[in-house]
Amino acid sequence: MHLSSKTDEKSALRAPIAPYFRRPHWLYVLWALPVSLFALPLAPLTLYRANWALRNGVLEITSPALSAFLAGPWFRRLAGDQGFAAASIGHVVIARDAHALASCRAHEHAHVRQCERWGPLFPFAYVLAGLYVACTQRRFGAYYWDNPFEVEARLAEHAVYVSPRDNPY
Ligand SMILES: [Zn+2]
């Protein structure tokens, strides 16, 4: 998931996603399918004015109802005032609108790659990693901010957004 922030706005609409397919893509899709299926209950939120696109093998969806969902009190409680700008569920990325999608794309696609690695174990690995860092650091905010999966996704953002000459990764 990705928090709304003003830095997202600045980093919007930059470089395209580098291709990362290492084996036939359908193998990754199949491995991550148990997670992707959890996007299905959100289908009713895509019935009105939704935009769909397939990008690097990831289904990206925005709609007004998805926007309200991501800004809902359940996410605001977890992430702070604004909720989430975007979220990935297996090979499905949902975002508030086209701008949020563009600014969060590198981050969310990094989560997709993580899900391709971990498959159905990914949600459990994510939660356990978050709980571990929250317990060891004794603060709840570490669950998100210091979760190794989030740290990796933020690094992926920088890998896309800085010029190759300045890229330390
Ligand atoms: Zn994230």
Residues whose N, C-alpha, C, O or C-beta is under 5 A from the ligand:
A	BS01	ZN	M1 H2 E150 A153
